[in-house]
Structure formats: structure tokens, C-alpha cells
Amino acid sequence: MKKTLSITGMSCQHCVRHVTTALSELEGVTNVQVSLENKEAVLDMAETVSLDALKDAVKEVGYTVTDVK
Ligand SMILES: [Cu+2]
């Protein structure tokens, strides 16, 4: 299942790396692609992954998910 997360707070490639790592570490999440320009993360996830888990992982490293599509 492909998801696109809109994320606020990312300002440089360090931020991109933090978010990429945080999301990639979640069980069932793969192919994480974070774009600084588009302020979003695109990823594949298993149906067992909850949207809250995605949001919490991003929040824990200091950024905010504003939308999930
Ligand atoms: Cu940064």
C-alpha cells in the first residue's frame, strides 16, 4: 500500500535523513522516499501498519505529519 505523508518542519538534508530513518525503522514500512522540495514522504507499508504509528515516528524526531494520502 503506497502512502504519501505531508510533513512540516523539514529544512535541510539532515531533516530528510532523520525522517527517512524514523520511518524506515518501522516494521512493515519499506521504500521510504523523502522529498525536501515537496515536503513529503512516499512509502510502501503493510496493512498492519497504523497511520498513528507513522505520525508518531515522525513526531518523535521533531517533525509533524499534516496529511496522509
Ligand atoms: Cu535539517
N, CA, C, O and the ligand as a Tripos MOL2 file, in Angstrom:
@<TRIPOS>MOLECULE
protein
  277   275    70     0     0
PROTEIN
NO_CHARGES

@<TRIPOS>ATOM
      1 N           0.8440   -1.1810    0.0000 N.3       1 MET1
      2 CA          0.0000    0.0000    0.0000 C.3       1 MET1
      3 C           0.8910    1.2480    0.0000 C.2       1 MET1
      4 O           1.7390    1.4230    0.8750 O.2       1 MET1
      5 N           0.6810    2.0920   -0.9840 N.am      2 LYS2
      6 CA          1.5170    3.2870   -1.0810 C.3       2 LYS2
      7 C           0.8450    4.4490   -0.3490 C.2       2 LYS2
      8 O          -0.3520    4.6950   -0.4990 O.2       2 LYS2
      9 N           1.6600    5.1630    0.4560 N.am      3 LYS3
     10 CA          1.1220    6.3160    1.1840 C.3       3 LYS3
     11 C           2.0100    7.5270    0.9460 C.2       3 LYS3
     12 O           3.2220    7.4030    0.7680 O.2       3 LYS3
     13 N           1.3970    8.6840    0.9450 N.am      4 THR4
     14 CA          2.1580    9.9330    0.8630 C.3       4 THR4
     15 C           1.8560   10.7710    2.0950 C.2       4 THR4
     16 O           0.7030   11.1140    2.3570 O.2       4 THR4
     17 N           2.8990   11.0970    2.8470 N.am      5 LEU5
     18 CA          2.7260   11.9090    4.0560 C.3       5 LEU5
     19 C           3.2070   13.3240    3.7800 C.2       5 LEU5
     20 O           4.3260   13.5250    3.3070 O.2       5 LEU5
     21 N           2.3710   14.2940    4.0720 N.am      6 SER6
     22 CA          2.8160   15.6880    4.0410 C.3       6 SER6
     23 C           3.4480   15.9980    5.3910 C.2       6 SER6
     24 O           2.8650   15.7170    6.4380 O.2       6 SER6
     25 N           4.6520   16.5830    5.3610 N.am      7 ILE7
     26 CA          5.4050   16.7940    6.5960 C.3       7 ILE7
     27 C           5.8830   18.2410    6.6850 C.2       7 ILE7
     28 O           6.4540   18.7760    5.7340 O.2       7 ILE7
     29 N           5.6450   18.8660    7.8310 N.am      8 THR8
     30 CA          6.1580   20.2210    8.0340 C.3       8 THR8
     31 C           7.3700   20.1850    8.9530 C.2       8 THR8
     32 O           7.5080   19.2820    9.7780 O.2       8 THR8
     33 N           8.2380   21.1660    8.8050 N.am      9 GLY9
     34 CA          9.3810   21.3220    9.7010 C.3       9 GLY9
     35 C          10.7150   20.9300    9.1160 C.2       9 GLY9
     36 O          11.7530   21.2070    9.7170 O.2       9 GLY9
     37 N          10.7200   20.2890    7.9520 N.am     10 MET10
     38 CA         11.9980   19.8750    7.3630 C.3      10 MET10
     39 C          12.6370   21.0550    6.6310 C.2      10 MET10
     40 O          12.0050   21.6990    5.7940 O.2      10 MET10
     41 N          13.9160   21.3280    6.9660 N.am     11 SER11
     42 CA         14.5720   22.4830    6.3460 C.3      11 SER11
     43 C          15.8650   22.1380    5.6130 C.2      11 SER11
     44 O          16.3870   22.9690    4.8700 O.2      11 SER11
     45 N          16.3820   20.9440    5.8050 N.am     12 CYS12
     46 CA         17.6240   20.5880    5.1110 C.3      12 CYS12
     47 C          17.7290   19.0790    4.9730 C.2      12 CYS12
     48 O          16.8320   18.3380    5.3730 O.2      12 CYS12
     49 N          18.8520   18.6340    4.3940 N.am     13 GLN13
     50 CA         19.0030   17.2060    4.1330 C.3      13 GLN13
     51 C          19.1620   16.3860    5.4140 C.2      13 GLN13
     52 O          18.9080   15.1810    5.4220 O.2      13 GLN13
     53 N          19.5820   17.0460    6.4970 N.am     14 HIS14
     54 CA         19.6260   16.3300    7.7730 C.3      14 HIS14
     55 C          18.2220   15.9230    8.1930 C.2      14 HIS14
     56 O          17.9820   14.7950    8.6240 O.2      14 HIS14
     57 N          17.3190   16.8540    8.0590 N.am     15 CYS15
     58 CA         15.9230   16.5750    8.3950 C.3      15 CYS15
     59 C          15.4020   15.4170    7.5530 C.2      15 CYS15
     60 O          14.7250   14.5190    8.0550 O.2      15 CYS15
     61 N          15.7280   15.4540    6.2770 N.am     16 VAL16
     62 CA         15.2890   14.3940    5.3700 C.3      16 VAL16
     63 C          15.7910   13.0460    5.8720 C.2      16 VAL16
     64 O          15.0660   12.0510    5.8580 O.2      16 VAL16
     65 N          17.0600   13.0320    6.3220 N.am     17 ARG17
     66 CA         17.6440   11.7820    6.7930 C.3      17 ARG17
     67 C          16.9780   11.3090    8.0780 C.2      17 ARG17
     68 O          16.7110   10.1190    8.2460 O.2      17 ARG17
     69 N          16.7100   12.2550    8.9900 N.am     18 HIS18
     70 CA         16.0330   11.8820   10.2350 C.3      18 HIS18
     71 C          14.6810   11.2360    9.9510 C.2      18 HIS18
     72 O          14.3430   10.1930   10.5110 O.2      18 HIS18
     73 N          13.9270   11.8660    9.0850 N.am     19 VAL19
     74 CA         12.5880   11.3580    8.7780 C.3      19 VAL19
     75 C          12.6820   10.0180    8.0510 C.2      19 VAL19
     76 O          11.9250    9.0910    8.3430 O.2      19 VAL19
     77 N          13.5990    9.9230    7.1200 N.am     20 THR20
     78 CA         13.7700    8.6730    6.3770 C.3      20 THR20
     79 C          14.0990    7.5210    7.3200 C.2      20 THR20
     80 O          13.5220    6.4390    7.2230 O.2      20 THR20
     81 N          15.0370    7.7720    8.2360 N.am     21 THR21
     82 CA         15.4280    6.7280    9.1850 C.3      21 THR21
     83 C          14.2780    6.3420   10.0920 C.2      21 THR21
     84 O          14.0160    5.1580   10.3080 O.2      21 THR21
     85 N          13.5890    7.3470   10.6250 N.am     22 ALA22
     86 CA         12.4970    7.0830   11.5620 C.3      22 ALA22
     87 C          11.4130    6.2230   10.9160 C.2      22 ALA22
     88 O          10.9000    5.2900   11.5350 O.2      22 ALA22
     89 N          11.0720    6.5410    9.6810 N.am     23 LEU23
     90 CA         10.0150    5.7890    9.0040 C.3      23 LEU23
     91 C          10.4980    4.4030    8.5870 C.2      23 LEU23
     92 O           9.7560    3.4240    8.6680 O.2      23 LEU23
     93 N          11.7470    4.3320    8.1410 N.am     24 SER24
     94 CA         12.2900    3.0550    7.6800 C.3      24 SER24
     95 C          12.4050    2.0390    8.8060 C.2      24 SER24
     96 O          12.3420    0.8310    8.5760 O.2      24 SER24
     97 N          12.5730    2.5400   10.0260 N.am     25 GLU25
     98 CA         12.7270    1.6370   11.1720 C.3      25 GLU25
     99 C          11.4270    0.9680   11.5790 C.2      25 GLU25
    100 O          11.4370   -0.0080   12.3300 O.2      25 GLU25
    101 N          10.3080    1.4850   11.0910 N.am     26 LEU26
    102 CA          9.0260    0.8870   11.4450 C.3      26 LEU26
    103 C           8.8500   -0.4540   10.7410 C.2      26 LEU26
    104 O           9.1240   -0.5980    9.5500 O.2      26 LEU26
    105 N           8.3880   -1.4210   11.5100 N.am     27 GLU27
    106 CA          8.1050   -2.7480   10.9800 C.3      27 GLU27
    107 C           7.0170   -2.6470    9.9130 C.2      27 GLU27
    108 O           5.9420   -2.1030   10.1650 O.2      27 GLU27
    109 N           7.3000   -3.1700    8.7240 N.am     28 GLY28
    110 CA          6.2880   -3.1800    7.6720 C.3      28 GLY28
    111 C           6.3380   -1.9940    6.7340 C.2      28 GLY28
    112 O           5.5530   -1.9100    5.7900 O.2      28 GLY28
    113 N           7.2620   -1.0690    6.9890 N.am     29 VAL29
    114 CA          7.4210    0.0980    6.1150 C.3      29 VAL29
    115 C           8.6670   -0.0650    5.2580 C.2      29 VAL29
    116 O           9.7520   -0.3350    5.7730 O.2      29 VAL29
    117 N           8.5100    0.1000    3.9460 N.am     30 THR30
    118 CA          9.6490   -0.0470    3.0340 C.3      30 THR30
    119 C           9.6360    1.0620    1.9810 C.2      30 THR30
    120 O           8.6600    1.7980    1.8340 O.2      30 THR30
    121 N          10.7500    1.1540    1.2560 N.am     31 ASN31
    122 CA         10.8640    2.0900    0.1250 C.3      31 ASN31
    123 C          10.5200    3.5340    0.4940 C.2      31 ASN31
    124 O           9.7580    4.1970   -0.2100 O.2      31 ASN31
    125 N          11.0830    4.0090    1.5940 N.am     32 VAL32
    126 CA         10.8020    5.3740    2.0460 C.3      32 VAL32
    127 C          11.5730    6.3810    1.1960 C.2      32 VAL32
    128 O          12.8000    6.3170    1.1090 O.2      32 VAL32
    129 N          10.8630    7.2930    0.5810 N.am     33 GLN33
    130 CA         11.4790    8.3580   -0.2110 C.3      33 GLN33
    131 C          10.9950    9.6980    0.3310 C.2      33 GLN33
    132 O           9.8140   10.0250    0.2230 O.2      33 GLN33
    133 N          11.9060   10.4700    0.9100 N.am     34 VAL34
    134 CA         11.5210   11.7550    1.4900 C.3      34 VAL34
    135 C          12.0090   12.8810    0.5900 C.2      34 VAL34
    136 O          13.1690   12.9050    0.1800 O.2      34 VAL34
    137 N          11.1120   13.8090    0.2890 N.am     35 SER35
    138 CA         11.4660   14.9510   -0.5520 C.3      35 SER35
    139 C          11.3900   16.2450    0.2360 C.2      35 SER35
    140 O          10.3430   16.5950    0.7790 O.2      35 SER35
    141 N          12.5070   16.9470    0.2910 N.am     36 LEU36
    142 CA         12.5450   18.2440    0.9640 C.3      36 LEU36
    143 C          11.7470   19.2730    0.1650 C.2      36 LEU36
    144 O          11.0220   20.0890    0.7330 O.2      36 LEU36
    145 N          11.8890   19.2240   -1.1470 N.am     37 GLU37
    146 CA         11.2040   20.1830   -2.0230 C.3      37 GLU37
    147 C           9.6890   20.0680   -1.8970 C.2      37 GLU37
    148 O           8.9790   21.0670   -1.7840 O.2      37 GLU37
    149 N           9.2120   18.8240   -1.9200 N.am     38 ASN38
    150 CA          7.7630   18.6030   -1.8780 C.3      38 ASN38
    151 C           7.2110   18.5170   -0.4640 C.2      38 ASN38
    152 O           5.9990   18.4290   -0.2680 O.2      38 ASN38
    153 N           8.1230   18.5440    0.5400 N.am     39 LYS39
    154 CA          7.7090   18.4300    1.9410 C.3      39 LYS39
    155 C           6.8430   17.2000    2.1550 C.2      39 LYS39
    156 O           5.7830   17.2730    2.7770 O.2      39 LYS39
    157 N           7.3040   16.0660    1.6320 N.am     40 GLU40
    158 CA          6.5200   14.8560    1.7940 C.3      40 GLU40
    159 C           7.3910   13.6100    1.8100 C.2      40 GLU40
    160 O           8.5440   13.6160    1.3790 O.2      40 GLU40
    161 N           6.7970   12.5480    2.3220 N.am     41 ALA41
    162 CA          7.4380   11.2420    2.3050 C.3      41 ALA41
    163 C           6.5110   10.2820    1.5800 C.2      41 ALA41
    164 O           5.3100   10.2340    1.8470 O.2      41 ALA41
    165 N           7.0840    9.5210    0.6630 N.am     42 VAL42
    166 CA          6.3280    8.4930   -0.0370 C.3      42 VAL42
    167 C           6.8860    7.1540    0.3920 C.2      42 VAL42
    168 O           8.1020    6.9620    0.4080 O.2      42 VAL42
    169 N           6.0180    6.2320    0.7370 N.am     43 LEU43
    170 CA          6.4880    4.9350    1.2250 C.3      43 LEU43
    171 C           5.4920    3.8250    0.9190 C.2      43 LEU43
    172 O           4.3320    4.0670    0.5860 O.2      43 LEU43
    173 N           5.9860    2.6090    1.0430 N.am     44 ASP44
    174 CA          5.1190    1.4350    0.9540 C.3      44 ASP44
    175 C           4.9350    0.8940    2.3510 C.2      44 ASP44
    176 O           5.8930    0.8200    3.1220 O.2      44 ASP44
    177 N           3.7150    0.5150    2.6870 N.am     45 MET45
    178 CA          3.5340   -0.0780    4.0100 C.3      45 MET45
    179 C           2.5660   -1.2400    3.9770 C.2      45 MET45
    180 O           1.6630   -1.3100    3.1450 O.2      45 MET45
    181 N           2.7890   -2.1610    4.9240 N.am     46 ALA46
    182 CA          1.8930   -3.2990    5.0810 C.3      46 ALA46
    183 C           0.5890   -2.8020    5.6910 C.2      46 ALA46
    184 O           0.5570   -1.7530    6.3340 O.2      46 ALA46
    185 N          -0.4820   -3.5560    5.4870 N.am     47 GLU47
    186 CA         -1.7830   -3.1280    6.0030 C.3      47 GLU47
    187 C          -1.8290   -3.1210    7.5210 C.2      47 GLU47
    188 O          -2.7100   -2.5090    8.1250 O.2      47 GLU47
    189 N          -0.8690   -3.8080    8.1330 N.am     48 THR48
    190 CA         -0.8330   -3.8920    9.5950 C.3      48 THR48
    191 C          -0.3010   -2.6090   10.2450 C.2      48 THR48
    192 O          -0.4510   -2.4060   11.4500 O.2      48 THR48
    193 N           0.3200   -1.7510    9.4330 N.am     49 VAL49
    194 CA          0.8820   -0.5210    9.9970 C.3      49 VAL49
    195 C          -0.2240    0.5100   10.1760 C.2      49 VAL49
    196 O          -1.0200    0.7370    9.2640 O.2      49 VAL49
    197 N          -0.2750    1.1350   11.3500 N.am     50 SER50
    198 CA         -1.3030    2.1450   11.5740 C.3      50 SER50
    199 C          -0.7820    3.5220   11.1760 C.2      50 SER50
    200 O           0.4190    3.7860   11.2250 O.2      50 SER50
    201 N          -1.6940    4.3790   10.7880 N.am     51 LEU51
    202 CA         -1.2980    5.7390   10.4130 C.3      51 LEU51
    203 C          -0.7290    6.4770   11.6220 C.2      51 LEU51
    204 O           0.1680    7.3090   11.4880 O.2      51 LEU51
    205 N          -1.2610    6.1620   12.8010 N.am     52 ASP52
    206 CA         -0.7410    6.7930   14.0170 C.3      52 ASP52
    207 C           0.7260    6.4350   14.2400 C.2      52 ASP52
    208 O           1.5100    7.2680   14.6960 O.2      52 ASP52
    209 N           1.0910    5.2090   13.9220 N.am     53 ALA53
    210 CA          2.4950    4.7940   14.0850 C.3      53 ALA53
    211 C           3.3980    5.6210   13.1850 C.2      53 ALA53
    212 O           4.4950    6.0100   13.5840 O.2      53 ALA53
    213 N           2.9350    5.8890   11.9720 N.am     54 LEU54
    214 CA          3.7040    6.7210   11.0410 C.3      54 LEU54
    215 C           3.8540    8.1330   11.5940 C.2      54 LEU54
    216 O           4.9460    8.7020   11.6110 O.2      54 LEU54
    217 N           2.7300    8.6840   12.0450 N.am     55 LYS55
    218 CA          2.7340   10.0580   12.5650 C.3      55 LYS55
    219 C           3.6110   10.1820   13.8010 C.2      55 LYS55
    220 O           4.3630   11.1450   13.9490 O.2      55 LYS55
    221 N           3.5050    9.1930   14.6890 N.am     56 ASP56
    222 CA          4.2970    9.2210   15.9260 C.3      56 ASP56
    223 C           5.7920    9.1350   15.6340 C.2      56 ASP56
    224 O           6.5980    9.8080   16.2760 O.2      56 ASP56
    225 N           6.1520    8.3060   14.6650 N.am     57 ALA57
    226 CA          7.5710    8.1440   14.3320 C.3      57 ALA57
    227 C           8.1550    9.4640   13.8320 C.2      57 ALA57
    228 O           9.2840    9.8230   14.1650 O.2      57 ALA57
    229 N           7.3790   10.1700   13.0400 N.am     58 VAL58
    230 CA          7.8390   11.4620   12.5090 C.3      58 VAL58
    231 C           7.8960   12.5040   13.6240 C.2      58 VAL58
    232 O           8.8200   13.3140   13.6920 O.2      58 VAL58
    233 N           6.8970   12.4660   14.4860 N.am     59 LYS59
    234 CA          6.8240   13.4190   15.5960 C.3      59 LYS59
    235 C           7.9930   13.2420   16.5580 C.2      59 LYS59
    236 O           8.5390   14.2140   17.0800 O.2      59 LYS59
    237 N           8.3640   11.9920   16.7810 N.am     60 GLU60
    238 CA          9.4490   11.6860   17.7180 C.3      60 GLU60
    239 C          10.7800   12.2950   17.3050 C.2      60 GLU60
    240 O          11.6070   12.6270   18.1550 O.2      60 GLU60
    241 N          10.9850   12.4420   16.0150 N.am     61 VAL61
    242 CA         12.2490   13.0420   15.5630 C.3      61 VAL61
    243 C          12.1040   14.5460   15.3040 C.2      61 VAL61
    244 O          13.0380   15.1910   14.8290 O.2      61 VAL61
    245 N          10.9230   15.1010   15.6190 N.am     62 GLY62
    246 CA         10.8030   16.5600   15.6320 C.3      62 GLY62
    247 C          10.0390   17.2140   14.5010 C.2      62 GLY62
    248 O          10.1180   18.4290   14.3190 O.2      62 GLY62
    249 N           9.2870   16.4100   13.7260 N.am     63 TYR63
    250 CA          8.5450   16.9850   12.6020 C.3      63 TYR63
    251 C           7.0800   16.5960   12.7160 C.2      63 TYR63
    252 O           6.7120   15.7740   13.5550 O.2      63 TYR63
    253 N           6.2560   17.1810   11.8810 N.am     64 THR64
    254 CA          4.8250   16.9630   12.0050 C.3      64 THR64
    255 C           4.2070   16.5040   10.6950 C.2      64 THR64
    256 O           4.4360   17.0960    9.6400 O.2      64 THR64
    257 N           3.4230   15.4390   10.7800 N.am     65 VAL65
    258 CA          2.6730   14.9800    9.6190 C.3      65 VAL65
    259 C           1.3620   15.7480    9.5780 C.2      65 VAL65
    260 O           0.5800   15.6860   10.5270 O.2      65 VAL65
    261 N           1.1140   16.4660    8.5020 N.am     66 THR66
    262 CA         -0.1030   17.2660    8.4070 C.3      66 THR66
    263 C          -1.1800   16.6070    7.5540 C.2      66 THR66
    264 O          -2.3510   16.9850    7.6120 O.2      66 THR66
    265 N          -0.7720   15.6190    6.7630 N.am     67 ASP67
    266 CA         -1.7540   14.9880    5.8940 C.3      67 ASP67
    267 C          -1.2350   13.6200    5.4430 C.2      67 ASP67
    268 O          -0.0320   13.4360    5.2580 O.2      67 ASP67
    269 N          -2.1300   12.6870    5.2710 N.am     68 VAL68
    270 CA         -1.7570   11.3730    4.7450 C.3      68 VAL68
    271 C          -2.6820   11.0200    3.5960 C.2      68 VAL68
    272 O          -3.9050   11.0730    3.7300 O.2      68 VAL68
    273 N          -2.0930   10.6640    2.4750 N.am     69 LYS69
    274 CA         -2.9230   10.2640    1.3280 C.3      69 LYS69
    275 C          -2.5480    8.8710    0.8780 C.2      69 LYS69
    276 O          -3.1300    8.3520   -0.0740 O.2      69 LYS69
    277 CU         17.5190   19.8960    8.7280 Cu       70 CU70
@<TRIPOS>BOND
     1     1     2 1
     2     2     3 1
     3     3     4 2
     4     3     5 am
     5     5     6 1
     6     6     7 1
     7     7     8 2
     8     7     9 am
     9     9    10 1
    10    10    11 1
    11    11    12 2
    12    11    13 am
    13    13    14 1
    14    14    15 1
    15    15    16 2
    16    15    17 am
    17    17    18 1
    18    18    19 1
    19    19    20 2
    20    19    21 am
    21    21    22 1
    22    22    23 1
    23    23    24 2
    24    23    25 am
    25    25    26 1
    26    26    27 1
    27    27    28 2
    28    27    29 am
    29    29    30 1
    30    30    31 1
    31    31    32 2
    32    31    33 am
    33    33    34 1
    34    34    35 1
    35    35    36 2
    36    35    37 am
    37    37    38 1
    38    38    39 1
    39    39    40 2
    40    39    41 am
    41    41    42 1
    42    42    43 1
    43    43    44 2
    44    43    45 am
    45    45    46 1
    46    46    47 1
    47    47    48 2
    48    47    49 am
    49    49    50 1
    50    50    51 1
    51    51    52 2
    52    51    53 am
    53    53    54 1
    54    54    55 1
    55    55    56 2
    56    55    57 am
    57    57    58 1
    58    58    59 1
    59    59    60 2
    60    59    61 am
    61    61    62 1
    62    62    63 1
    63    63    64 2
    64    63    65 am
    65    65    66 1
    66    66    67 1
    67    67    68 2
    68    67    69 am
    69    69    70 1
    70    70    71 1
    71    71    72 2
    72    71    73 am
    73    73    74 1
    74    74    75 1
    75    75    76 2
    76    75    77 am
    77    77    78 1
    78    78    79 1
    79    79    80 2
    80    79    81 am
    81    81    82 1
    82    82    83 1
    83    83    84 2
    84    83    85 am
    85    85    86 1
    86    86    87 1
    87    87    88 2
    88    87    89 am
    89    89    90 1
    90    90    91 1
    91    91    92 2
    92    91    93 am
    93    93    94 1
    94    94    95 1
    95    95    96 2
    96    95    97 am
    97    97    98 1
    98    98    99 1
    99    99   100 2
   100    99   101 am
   101   101   102 1
   102   102   103 1
   103   103   104 2
   104   103   105 am
   105   105   106 1
   106   106   107 1
   107   107   108 2
   108   107   109 am
   109   109   110 1
   110   110   111 1
   111   111   112 2
   112   111   113 am
   113   113   114 1
   114   114   115 1
   115   115   116 2
   116   115   117 am
   117   117   118 1
   118   118   119 1
   119   119   120 2
   120   119   121 am
   121   121   122 1
   122   122   123 1
   123   123   124 2
   124   123   125 am
   125   125   126 1
   126   126   127 1
   127   127   128 2
   128   127   129 am
   129   129   130 1
   130   130   131 1
   131   131   132 2
   132   131   133 am
   133   133   134 1
   134   134   135 1
   135   135   136 2
   136   135   137 am
   137   137   138 1
   138   138   139 1
   139   139   140 2
   140   139   141 am
   141   141   142 1
   142   142   143 1
   143   143   144 2
   144   143   145 am
   145   145   146 1
   146   146   147 1
   147   147   148 2
   148   147   149 am
   149   149   150 1
   150   150   151 1
   151   151   152 2
   152   151   153 am
   153   153   154 1
   154   154   155 1
   155   155   156 2
   156   155   157 am
   157   157   158 1
   158   158   159 1
   159   159   160 2
   160   159   161 am
   161   161   162 1
   162   162   163 1
   163   163   164 2
   164   163   165 am
   165   165   166 1
   166   166   167 1
   167   167   168 2
   168   167   169 am
   169   169   170 1
   170   170   171 1
   171   171   172 2
   172   171   173 am
   173   173   174 1
   174   174   175 1
   175   175   176 2
   176   175   177 am
   177   177   178 1
   178   178   179 1
   179   179   180 2
   180   179   181 am
   181   181   182 1
   182   182   183 1
   183   183   184 2
   184   183   185 am
   185   185   186 1
   186   186   187 1
   187   187   188 2
   188   187   189 am
   189   189   190 1
   190   190   191 1
   191   191   192 2
   192   191   193 am
   193   193   194 1
   194   194   195 1
   195   195   196 2
   196   195   197 am
   197   197   198 1
   198   198   199 1
   199   199   200 2
   200   199   201 am
   201   201   202 1
   202   202   203 1
   203   203   204 2
   204   203   205 am
   205   205   206 1
   206   206   207 1
   207   207   208 2
   208   207   209 am
   209   209   210 1
   210   210   211 1
   211   211   212 2
   212   211   213 am
   213   213   214 1
   214   214   215 1
   215   215   216 2
   216   215   217 am
   217   217   218 1
   218   218   219 1
   219   219   220 2
   220   219   221 am
   221   221   222 1
   222   222   223 1
   223   223   224 2
   224   223   225 am
   225   225   226 1
   226   226   227 1
   227   227   228 2
   228   227   229 am
   229   229   230 1
   230   230   231 1
   231   231   232 2
   232   231   233 am
   233   233   234 1
   234   234   235 1
   235   235   236 2
   236   235   237 am
   237   237   238 1
   238   238   239 1
   239   239   240 2
   240   239   241 am
   241   241   242 1
   242   242   243 1
   243   243   244 2
   244   243   245 am
   245   245   246 1
   246   246   247 1
   247   247   248 2
   248   247   249 am
   249   249   250 1
   250   250   251 1
   251   251   252 2
   252   251   253 am
   253   253   254 1
   254   254   255 1
   255   255   256 2
   256   255   257 am
   257   257   258 1
   258   258   259 1
   259   259   260 2
   260   259   261 am
   261   261   262 1
   262   262   263 1
   263   263   264 2
   264   263   265 am
   265   265   266 1
   266   266   267 1
   267   267   268 2
   268   267   269 am
   269   269   270 1
   270   270   271 1
   271   271   272 2
   272   271   273 am
   273   273   274 1
   274   274   275 1
   275   275   276 2
@<TRIPOS>SUBSTRUCTURE
     1 MET1         2 RESIDUE 1 A MET
     2 LYS2         6 RESIDUE 1 A LYS
     3 LYS3        10 RESIDUE 1 A LYS
     4 THR4        14 RESIDUE 1 A THR
     5 LEU5        18 RESIDUE 1 A LEU
     6 SER6        22 RESIDUE 1 A SER
     7 ILE7        26 RESIDUE 1 A ILE
     8 THR8        30 RESIDUE 1 A THR
     9 GLY9        34 RESIDUE 1 A GLY
    10 MET10       38 RESIDUE 1 A MET
    11 SER11       42 RESIDUE 1 A SER
    12 CYS12       46 RESIDUE 1 A CYS
    13 GLN13       50 RESIDUE 1 A GLN
    14 HIS14       54 RESIDUE 1 A HIS
    15 CYS15       58 RESIDUE 1 A CYS
    16 VAL16       62 RESIDUE 1 A VAL
    17 ARG17       66 RESIDUE 1 A ARG
    18 HIS18       70 RESIDUE 1 A HIS
    19 VAL19       74 RESIDUE 1 A VAL
    20 THR20       78 RESIDUE 1 A THR
    21 THR21       82 RESIDUE 1 A THR
    22 ALA22       86 RESIDUE 1 A ALA
    23 LEU23       90 RESIDUE 1 A LEU
    24 SER24       94 RESIDUE 1 A SER
    25 GLU25       98 RESIDUE 1 A GLU
    26 LEU26      102 RESIDUE 1 A LEU
    27 GLU27      106 RESIDUE 1 A GLU
    28 GLY28      110 RESIDUE 1 A GLY
    29 VAL29      114 RESIDUE 1 A VAL
    30 THR30      118 RESIDUE 1 A THR
    31 ASN31      122 RESIDUE 1 A ASN
    32 VAL32      126 RESIDUE 1 A VAL
    33 GLN33      130 RESIDUE 1 A GLN
    34 VAL34      134 RESIDUE 1 A VAL
    35 SER35      138 RESIDUE 1 A SER
    36 LEU36      142 RESIDUE 1 A LEU
    37 GLU37      146 RESIDUE 1 A GLU
    38 ASN38      150 RESIDUE 1 A ASN
    39 LYS39      154 RESIDUE 1 A LYS
    40 GLU40      158 RESIDUE 1 A GLU
    41 ALA41      162 RESIDUE 1 A ALA
    42 VAL42      166 RESIDUE 1 A VAL
    43 LEU43      170 RESIDUE 1 A LEU
    44 ASP44      174 RESIDUE 1 A ASP
    45 MET45      178 RESIDUE 1 A MET
    46 ALA46      182 RESIDUE 1 A ALA
    47 GLU47      186 RESIDUE 1 A GLU
    48 THR48      190 RESIDUE 1 A THR
    49 VAL49      194 RESIDUE 1 A VAL
    50 SER50      198 RESIDUE 1 A SER
    51 LEU51      202 RESIDUE 1 A LEU
    52 ASP52      206 RESIDUE 1 A ASP
    53 ALA53      210 RESIDUE 1 A ALA
    54 LEU54      214 RESIDUE 1 A LEU
    55 LYS55      218 RESIDUE 1 A LYS
    56 ASP56      222 RESIDUE 1 A ASP
    57 ALA57      226 RESIDUE 1 A ALA
    58 VAL58      230 RESIDUE 1 A VAL
    59 LYS59      234 RESIDUE 1 A LYS
    60 GLU60      238 RESIDUE 1 A GLU
    61 VAL61      242 RESIDUE 1 A VAL
    62 GLY62      246 RESIDUE 1 A GLY
    63 TYR63      250 RESIDUE 1 A TYR
    64 THR64      254 RESIDUE 1 A THR
    65 VAL65      258 RESIDUE 1 A VAL
    66 THR66      262 RESIDUE 1 A THR
    67 ASP67      266 RESIDUE 1 A ASP
    68 VAL68      270 RESIDUE 1 A VAL
    69 LYS69      274 RESIDUE 1 A LYS
    70 CU70       277 GROUP 0 **** ****
